[in-house]
Amino acid sequence: MELMAQGSSLRAACREVGVSRSAGQRWKNGARVRHADGTVTFVPPLEPLAVRQISPRFLSEEERVRIADLASRGLGPTAIGRELGRSASTISRELRRNLHPTGQYRPFHAHSAAAVRRRRERPTKIMEKAELFEFVVDKLKVRWSPQQISRALRREFPADPSMWLATESIYQALYRHQTGLLRRVKTVDAVSPLRTARDHRRGHTRVVRAGRRFAQPMLSIHDRGFEPTDRSAAGHWEGDLIVGPHHRSAIATLVERQTRYVKLVHLPAQDSATLRSRLVTALDGLPASLRQTLTWDQGTEMARHLEITATLGTKVYFCDAASPWQRGSNENTNGLLRQYFPKSTDLTVHTPHDLARVEHELNGRPRHILGDRPPTELFSALLTSATVQALQ
């Protein structure tokens, strides 16, 4: 903790003290522990004040270890205080206040308990203002992100800084269970309104998954004529499936690259014929200029891509294997959709009406990348006039 406070990375700090990175991650962020009976508990992170260098007027961890040793030999507060150079009342108070629940004096437990009492937490801004609290709760209930809420507060109350919140303040209010914010916005299908569904902070991990190869002939993304980061033109879509358990249910997701407008396609079956039919239905009502290309991964559900191109005139391009970043907008959107359709849940229970509701809600959210405008506004402008430049 001291090394990280001085600017070291977690990896460098763990290497310096000789522990694994995973151990350091647990100390820093806490961890979930699954017990034999199936229950899951959360082990909190280390109390920073317990490991921080403190004033000599407070008892140190080393002194508490000596107190435990001397007390176990039968010495009283006066004799222990004489050995440590502390007053007898200090030792007596220490032995009385920091006992372990077993009735014994354990120095490491005592040091942690003393640090917790020293914390003196102040009430947070979000808990002091009822109007601010309710605003945040209302937005979290419709799955706005903390960043979106932070920006919305500045738009709604431009002349009242007391109603502004930093993004990190909202995250901290969610992760601190004692604030009650998480309890107010918890839903039946998720313990947290965040897209990650987390109720505690966790370190980032990088997971590489191999993609499925697709049989030729097909158009590669490198033939598309523009880079994955180029969003200057409208009418280019990215698509994928979000899949239920054992690949027995799926929903097709489409994202327009420039406006980030989302279309959800109900799939009664997960085969190439069904996907072709439903994609044609979903895109056929759009002007030709707004369905120029579709970029997909190399999944076999897109085996009839030539038929899609023949029907719609929309060219289908395929990403490289294990390269989801080439469909960045779609990957990000699928992460947002997991708030509504959690992993390992049966997707067949969601009707087309349910998908339309989610689609409407997601397209109505303000997006930072769009200048805090919702995708619906920009996509509607494209529909009404082919000459409108949506992001200018």
C-alpha positions as a Python dict, from the first residue, in 0.01 Angstrom:
ca = {
    (1, 'M'): (0, 0, 0),
    (2, 'E'): (287, 238, 80),
    (3, 'L'): (459, 163, -251),
    (4, 'M'): (143, 227, -448),
    (5, 'A'): (84, 549, -255),
    (6, 'Q'): (430, 656, -376),
    (7, 'G'): (333, 590, -738),
    (8, 'S'): (434, 227, -796),
    (9, 'S'): (204, 4, -999),
    (10, 'L'): (40, -292, -829),
    (11, 'R'): (261, -533, -1023),
    (12, 'A'): (580, -348, -926),
    (13, 'A'): (474, -325, -560),
    (14, 'C'): (401, -700, -546),
    (15, 'R'): (736, -779, -705),
    (16, 'E'): (915, -554, -455),
    (17, 'V'): (768, -726, -147),
    (18, 'G'): (779, -1075, -298),
    (19, 'V'): (411, -1171, -332),
    (20, 'S'): (205, -1274, -633),
    (21, 'R'): (3, -1017, -823),
    (22, 'S'): (-318, -1203, -743),
    (23, 'A'): (-244, -1178, -370),
    (24, 'G'): (-179, -806, -404),
    (25, 'Q'): (-502, -770, -600),
    (26, 'R'): (-698, -935, -319),
    (27, 'W'): (-536, -711, -59),
    (28, 'K'): (-616, -403, -262),
    (29, 'N'): (-970, -481, -387),
    (30, 'G'): (-1100, -764, -168),
    (31, 'A'): (-1230, -1093, -304),
    (32, 'R'): (-1535, -1316, -320),
    (33, 'V'): (-1505, -1648, -139),
    (34, 'R'): (-1732, -1942, -222),
    (35, 'H'): (-1784, -2180, 69),
    (36, 'A'): (-1852, -2553, 63),
    (37, 'D'): (-2221, -2497, 143),
    (38, 'G'): (-2259, -2282, -169),
    (39, 'T'): (-2274, -1946, 9),
    (40, 'V'): (-2059, -1662, -116),
    (41, 'T'): (-1905, -1397, 108),
    (42, 'F'): (-1697, -1092, 28),
    (43, 'V'): (-1364, -1052, 203),
    (44, 'P'): (-1302, -675, 223),
    (45, 'P'): (-975, -519, 106),
    (46, 'L'): (-704, -432, 355),
    (47, 'E'): (-781, -127, 562),
    (48, 'P'): (-535, 135, 426),
    (49, 'L'): (-491, 295, 767),
    (50, 'A'): (-379, -41, 909),
    (51, 'V'): (-74, -49, 681),
    (52, 'R'): (2, 322, 656),
    (53, 'Q'): (292, 471, 849),
    (54, 'I'): (145, 650, 1152),
    (55, 'S'): (253, 894, 1419),
    (56, 'P'): (470, 749, 1700),
    (57, 'R'): (208, 857, 1951),
    (58, 'F'): (-9, 568, 1829),
    (59, 'L'): (76, 207, 1909),
    (60, 'S'): (249, 36, 1617),
    (61, 'E'): (189, -319, 1499),
    (62, 'E'): (528, -425, 1642),
    (63, 'E'): (432, -282, 1982),
    (64, 'R'): (104, -471, 1976),
    (65, 'V'): (292, -793, 1902),
    (66, 'R'): (511, -729, 2209),
    (67, 'I'): (202, -650, 2419),
    (68, 'A'): (52, -987, 2318),
    (69, 'D'): (374, -1170, 2405),
    (70, 'L'): (413, -1000, 2743),
    (71, 'A'): (44, -1039, 2831),
    (72, 'S'): (61, -1411, 2749),
    (73, 'R'): (344, -1439, 3007),
    (74, 'G'): (115, -1294, 3274),
    (75, 'L'): (249, -940, 3293),
    (76, 'G'): (5, -662, 3379),
    (77, 'P'): (-42, -320, 3217),
    (78, 'T'): (209, -149, 3444),
    (79, 'A'): (489, -397, 3373),
    (80, 'I'): (410, -403, 2998),
    (81, 'G'): (404, -23, 2983),
    (82, 'R'): (744, -10, 3155),
    (83, 'E'): (887, -250, 2895),
    (84, 'L'): (748, -48, 2602),
    (85, 'G'): (797, 300, 2745),
    (86, 'R'): (422, 359, 2744),
    (87, 'S'): (187, 458, 3022),
    (88, 'A'): (1, 183, 3204),
    (89, 'S'): (-334, 343, 3109),
    (90, 'T'): (-243, 317, 2737),
    (91, 'I'): (-174, -56, 2774),
    (92, 'S'): (-485, -113, 2984),
    (93, 'R'): (-706, 67, 2732),
    (94, 'E'): (-547, -129, 2446),
    (95, 'L'): (-613, -465, 2610),
    (96, 'R'): (-969, -365, 2692),
    (97, 'R'): (-1078, -209, 2360),
    (98, 'N'): (-916, -436, 2103),
    (99, 'L'): (-995, -786, 2225),
    (100, 'H'): (-1072, -1050, 1962),
    (101, 'P'): (-1429, -1194, 1969),
    (102, 'T'): (-1276, -1509, 2123),
    (103, 'G'): (-1176, -1305, 2428),
    (104, 'Q'): (-805, -1320, 2349),
    (105, 'Y'): (-577, -1032, 2259),
    (106, 'R'): (-452, -1085, 1905),
    (107, 'P'): (-212, -814, 1787),
    (108, 'F'): (-299, -815, 1414),
    (109, 'H'): (-672, -804, 1479),
    (110, 'A'): (-615, -529, 1736),
    (111, 'H'): (-412, -322, 1489),
    (112, 'S'): (-682, -350, 1222),
    (113, 'A'): (-961, -265, 1468),
    (114, 'A'): (-773, 43, 1586),
    (115, 'A'): (-724, 157, 1224),
    (116, 'V'): (-1096, 123, 1148),
    (117, 'R'): (-1181, 342, 1448),
    (118, 'R'): (-929, 599, 1331),
    (119, 'R'): (-1092, 629, 989),
    (120, 'R'): (-1357, 890, 1085),
    (121, 'E'): (-1563, 864, 767),
    (122, 'R'): (-1747, 1178, 662),
    (123, 'P'): (-2094, 1168, 508),
    (124, 'T'): (-2075, 1179, 130),
    (125, 'K'): (-2227, 1452, -82),
    (126, 'I'): (-2469, 1212, -244),
    (127, 'M'): (-2609, 1109, 96),
    (128, 'E'): (-2644, 1464, 228),
    (129, 'K'): (-2869, 1592, -54),
    (130, 'A'): (-3194, 1402, -98),
    (131, 'E'): (-3265, 1556, -440),
    (132, 'L'): (-2922, 1452, -566),
    (133, 'F'): (-2965, 1101, -427),
    (134, 'E'): (-3303, 1053, -596),
    (135, 'F'): (-3171, 1184, -930),
    (136, 'V'): (-2889, 928, -925),
    (137, 'V'): (-3124, 647, -820),
    (138, 'D'): (-3372, 727, -1100),
    (139, 'K'): (-3099, 717, -1365),
    (140, 'L'): (-2939, 401, -1232),
    (141, 'K'): (-3277, 228, -1244),
    (142, 'V'): (-3285, 277, -1621),
    (143, 'R'): (-2921, 157, -1635),
    (144, 'W'): (-2744, 485, -1706),
    (145, 'S'): (-2372, 462, -1639),
    (146, 'P'): (-2211, 676, -1364),
    (147, 'Q'): (-2035, 877, -1636),
    (148, 'Q'): (-2365, 953, -1810),
    (149, 'I'): (-2523, 1056, -1478),
    (150, 'S'): (-2231, 1284, -1393),
    (151, 'R'): (-2263, 1470, -1722),
    (152, 'A'): (-2644, 1485, -1698),
    (153, 'L'): (-2621, 1655, -1356),
    (154, 'R'): (-2412, 1935, -1505),
    (155, 'R'): (-2664, 1982, -1785),
    (156, 'E'): (-2966, 1976, -1552),
    (157, 'F'): (-2816, 2205, -1287),
    (158, 'P'): (-2560, 2425, -1469),
    (159, 'A'): (-2573, 2700, -1204),
    (160, 'D'): (-2573, 2477, -895),
    (161, 'P'): (-2237, 2305, -833),
    (162, 'S'): (-2377, 2148, -517),
    (163, 'M'): (-2576, 1917, -748),
    (164, 'W'): (-2269, 1805, -944),
    (165, 'L'): (-2099, 1470, -886),
    (166, 'A'): (-1781, 1323, -1024),
    (167, 'T'): (-1811, 982, -1190),
    (168, 'E'): (-1589, 825, -925),
    (169, 'S'): (-1819, 956, -648),
    (170, 'I'): (-2108, 757, -793),
    (171, 'Y'): (-1896, 443, -824),
    (172, 'Q'): (-1782, 477, -463),
    (173, 'A'): (-2141, 528, -344),
    (174, 'L'): (-2238, 204, -521),
    (175, 'Y'): (-1943, 8, -385),
    (176, 'R'): (-1998, 131, -28),
    (177, 'H'): (-2290, -88, 70),
    (178, 'Q'): (-2365, 113, 382),
    (179, 'T'): (-2483, 412, 173),
    (180, 'G'): (-2798, 223, 71),
    (181, 'L'): (-2767, 333, -293),
    (182, 'L'): (-2707, -20, -420),
    (183, 'R'): (-3003, -148, -222),
    (184, 'R'): (-3235, 110, -382),
    (185, 'V'): (-3144, 18, -739),
    (186, 'K'): (-3098, -358, -706),
    (187, 'T'): (-3317, -558, -944),
    (188, 'V'): (-3440, -915, -941),
    (189, 'D'): (-3196, -1030, -1209),
    (190, 'A'): (-2887, -834, -1103),
    (191, 'V'): (-2724, -725, -778),
    (192, 'S'): (-2588, -409, -938),
    (193, 'P'): (-2713, -162, -1201),
    (194, 'L'): (-2366, -140, -1356),
    (195, 'R'): (-2310, -306, -1691),
    (196, 'T'): (-2052, -532, -1521),
    (197, 'A'): (-2314, -630, -1255),
    (198, 'R'): (-2041, -585, -990),
    (199, 'D'): (-2114, -471, -637),
    (200, 'H'): (-1745, -424, -554),
    (201, 'R'): (-1439, -294, -734),
    (202, 'R'): (-1231, -548, -923),
    (203, 'G'): (-906, -523, -1114),
    (204, 'H'): (-900, -536, -1492),
    (205, 'T'): (-812, -864, -1660),
    (206, 'R'): (-730, -942, -2019),
    (207, 'V'): (-887, -1255, -2162),
    (208, 'V'): (-800, -1371, -2512),
    (209, 'R'): (-1050, -1602, -2682),
    (210, 'A'): (-992, -1774, -3012),
    (211, 'G'): (-1249, -1693, -3277),
    (212, 'R'): (-1419, -1948, -3498),
    (213, 'R'): (-1294, -1967, -3857),
    (214, 'F'): (-1537, -1908, -4142),
    (215, 'A'): (-1529, -2092, -4472),
    (216, 'Q'): (-1452, -1906, -4793),
    (217, 'P'): (-1564, -1721, -4997),
    (218, 'M'): (-1595, -1412, -4783),
    (219, 'L'): (-1491, -1047, -4774),
    (220, 'S'): (-1227, -957, -4516),
    (221, 'I'): (-1253, -643, -4305),
    (222, 'H'): (-929, -535, -4471),
    (223, 'D'): (-1123, -510, -4799),
    (224, 'R'): (-1381, -276, -4650),
    (225, 'G'): (-1210, 44, -4760),
    (226, 'F'): (-1187, 220, -4422),
    (227, 'E'): (-1022, 151, -4088),
    (228, 'P'): (-1213, 25, -3782),
    (229, 'T'): (-1156, 366, -3619),
    (230, 'D'): (-1301, 560, -3915),
    (231, 'R'): (-1666, 656, -3846),
    (232, 'S'): (-1697, 950, -4085),
    (233, 'A'): (-1965, 785, -4299),
    (234, 'A'): (-2308, 659, -4194),
    (235, 'G'): (-2477, 336, -4301),
    (236, 'H'): (-2208, 94, -4185),
    (237, 'W'): (-2321, -162, -3927),
    (238, 'E'): (-2150, -406, -3692),
    (239, 'G'): (-2327, -723, -3579),
    (240, 'D'): (-2295, -1022, -3351),
    (241, 'L'): (-2496, -1263, -3139),
    (242, 'I'): (-2537, -1267, -2764),
    (243, 'V'): (-2584, -1631, -2677),
    (244, 'G'): (-2759, -1813, -2394),
    (245, 'P'): (-2647, -2130, -2212),
    (246, 'H'): (-2515, -2414, -2431),
    (247, 'H'): (-2581, -2201, -2745),
    (248, 'R'): (-2952, -2289, -2729),
    (249, 'S'): (-3080, -1930, -2750),
    (250, 'A'): (-2953, -1608, -2905),
    (251, 'I'): (-3031, -1247, -2989),
    (252, 'A'): (-2872, -1074, -3288),
    (253, 'T'): (-2739, -725, -3219),
    (254, 'L'): (-2676, -457, -3482),
    (255, 'V'): (-2502, -123, -3420),
    (256, 'E'): (-2474, 163, -3669),
    (257, 'R'): (-2111, 272, -3641),
    (258, 'Q'): (-2151, 651, -3668),
    (259, 'T'): (-2459, 710, -3451),
    (260, 'R'): (-2425, 399, -3228),
    (261, 'Y'): (-2791, 326, -3299),
    (262, 'V'): (-2886, -27, -3186),
    (263, 'K'): (-3121, -279, -3343),
    (264, 'L'): (-3207, -605, -3165),
    (265, 'V'): (-3321, -902, -3371),
    (266, 'H'): (-3530, -1177, -3215),
    (267, 'L'): (-3408, -1524, -3319),
    (268, 'P'): (-3643, -1819, -3264),
    (269, 'A'): (-3358, -2044, -3382),
    (270, 'Q'): (-2982, -2003, -3407),
    (271, 'D'): (-2918, -2117, -3762),
    (272, 'S'): (-2799, -1935, -4072),
    (273, 'A'): (-3138, -1944, -4249),
    (274, 'T'): (-3319, -1783, -3954),
    (275, 'L'): (-3049, -1520, -3910),
    (276, 'R'): (-3055, -1433, -4282),
    (277, 'S'): (-3433, -1395, -4280),
    (278, 'R'): (-3442, -1180, -3964),
    (279, 'L'): (-3152, -956, -4071),
    (280, 'V'): (-3316, -891, -4406),
    (281, 'T'): (-3639, -795, -4226),
    (282, 'A'): (-3455, -568, -3981),
    (283, 'L'): (-3256, -378, -4246),
    (284, 'D'): (-3491, -385, -4546),
    (285, 'G'): (-3690, -82, -4428),
    (286, 'L'): (-3383, 144, -4426),
    (287, 'P'): (-3268, 357, -4720),
    (288, 'A'): (-2989, 195, -4921),
    (289, 'S'): (-2747, 466, -4802),
    (290, 'L'): (-2804, 355, -4441),
    (291, 'R'): (-2732, -16, -4498),
    (292, 'Q'): (-2413, -13, -4702),
    (293, 'T'): (-2202, -266, -4510),
    (294, 'L'): (-2232, -515, -4224),
    (295, 'T'): (-1927, -636, -4032),
    (296, 'W'): (-1952, -970, -3847),
    (297, 'D'): (-1721, -1221, -3681),
    (298, 'Q'): (-1640, -1557, -3841),
    (299, 'G'): (-1931, -1745, -3688),
    (300, 'T'): (-2107, -2008, -3896),
    (301, 'E'): (-2445, -1843, -3833),
    (302, 'M'): (-2343, -1601, -4112),
    (303, 'A'): (-2302, -1880, -4368),
    (304, 'R'): (-2571, -1723, -4592),
    (305, 'H'): (-2397, -1386, -4614),
    (306, 'L'): (-2401, -1395, -4996),
    (307, 'E'): (-2781, -1422, -4989),
    (308, 'I'): (-2799, -1118, -4758),
    (309, 'T'): (-2586, -919, -5000),
    (310, 'A'): (-2796, -1033, -5297),
    (311, 'T'): (-3123, -933, -5125),
    (312, 'L'): (-3023, -605, -4961),
    (313, 'G'): (-2718, -495, -5155),
    (314, 'T'): (-2539, -480, -4819),
    (315, 'K'): (-2184, -611, -4835),
    (316, 'V'): (-2090, -840, -4544),
    (317, 'Y'): (-1732, -821, -4415),
    (318, 'F'): (-1570, -1056, -4166),
    (319, 'C'): (-1325, -969, -3889),
    (320, 'D'): (-1000, -1148, -3828),
    (321, 'A'): (-1012, -1438, -3583),
    (322, 'A'): (-978, -1338, -3216),
    (323, 'S'): (-1003, -968, -3303),
    (324, 'P'): (-1323, -834, -3140),
    (325, 'W'): (-1173, -483, -3131),
    (326, 'Q'): (-1242, -466, -3505),
    (327, 'R'): (-1612, -449, -3410),
    (328, 'G'): (-1561, -219, -3112),
    (329, 'S'): (-1902, -51, -3114),
    (330, 'N'): (-2081, -385, -3123),
    (331, 'E'): (-1865, -536, -2847),
    (332, 'N'): (-1932, -235, -2624),
    (333, 'T'): (-2305, -254, -2694),
    (334, 'N'): (-2316, -624, -2613),
    (335, 'G'): (-2162, -540, -2277),
    (336, 'L'): (-2441, -288, -2217),
    (337, 'L'): (-2703, -542, -2320),
    (338, 'R'): (-2583, -790, -2059),
    (339, 'Q'): (-2746, -560, -1804),
    (340, 'Y'): (-3078, -663, -1954),
    (341, 'F'): (-2985, -1016, -2061),
    (342, 'P'): (-2738, -1155, -1803),
    (343, 'K'): (-2503, -1433, -1901),
    (344, 'S'): (-2614, -1793, -1843),
    (345, 'T'): (-2982, -1701, -1874),
    (346, 'D'): (-3230, -1841, -2127),
    (347, 'L'): (-3282, -1577, -2397),
    (348, 'T'): (-3587, -1746, -2549),
    (349, 'V'): (-3805, -1602, -2270),
    (350, 'H'): (-3761, -1252, -2419),
    (351, 'T'): (-4026, -1164, -2675),
    (352, 'P'): (-3986, -920, -2967),
    (353, 'H'): (-4178, -670, -2751),
    (354, 'D'): (-3916, -706, -2476),
    (355, 'L'): (-3637, -647, -2726),
    (356, 'A'): (-3812, -337, -2861),
    (357, 'R'): (-3837, -196, -2508),
    (358, 'V'): (-3465, -253, -2443),
    (359, 'E'): (-3376, -111, -2785),
    (360, 'H'): (-3579, 204, -2714),
    (361, 'E'): (-3421, 251, -2372),
    (362, 'L'): (-3066, 198, -2495),
    (363, 'N'): (-3106, 432, -2793),
    (364, 'G'): (-3251, 699, -2566),
    (365, 'R'): (-2943, 724, -2343),
    (366, 'P'): (-2712, 1022, -2395),
    (367, 'R'): (-2369, 914, -2517),
    (368, 'H'): (-2050, 1099, -2435),
    (369, 'I'): (-1897, 1009, -2772),
    (370, 'L'): (-2197, 1175, -2941),
    (371, 'G'): (-2171, 1500, -2745),
    (372, 'D'): (-2424, 1377, -2489),
    (373, 'R'): (-2689, 1329, -2754),
    (374, 'P'): (-2885, 1002, -2775),
    (375, 'P'): (-2842, 774, -3078),
    (376, 'T'): (-3215, 808, -3158),
    (377, 'E'): (-3179, 1179, -3226),
    (378, 'L'): (-2889, 1135, -3467),
    (379, 'F'): (-3027, 832, -3647),
    (380, 'S'): (-3365, 1003, -3693),
    (381, 'A'): (-3182, 1295, -3853),
    (382, 'L'): (-3014, 1056, -4097),
    (383, 'L'): (-3348, 898, -4185),
    (384, 'T'): (-3514, 1231, -4260),
    (385, 'S'): (-3236, 1371, -4475),
    (386, 'A'): (-2956, 1193, -4655),
    (387, 'T'): (-2756, 1518, -4646),
    (388, 'V'): (-2752, 1557, -4266),
    (389, 'Q'): (-2406, 1512, -4114),
    (390, 'A'): (-2497, 1348, -3785),
    (391, 'L'): (-2187, 1428, -3583),
    (392, 'Q'): (-2125, 1785, -3696),
}
